[in-house]
Amino acid sequence: MKALVVCQCNLNRSPTVAKIIQKRHPKWKVRSAGVLYGYPYLIDASLLKWSDVIYVNKEFGGAKLGSRKENYPHLYNNEVKEK
């Protein structure tokens, strides 16, 4: 299983959750990423395609993403093809 954990900046929340998941499921491959442009480890189409499951932080919602499209150009300019 390949799990991706997502929050806004990927500074604290998603890396912490990724470590917890990795401890509970040692055979899984786990990565974390953020969605806010300008921070390290930015989510992109290749990570979305790579993952089997995606965990999204509860505080981050699709409405927020849609309402601030200018902050997430990397999500709107990449095509994600079906597996």
Order of alpha helices (4+ residues) and beta strands (2+ residues): beta-alpha-beta-alpha-beta-alpha-alpha
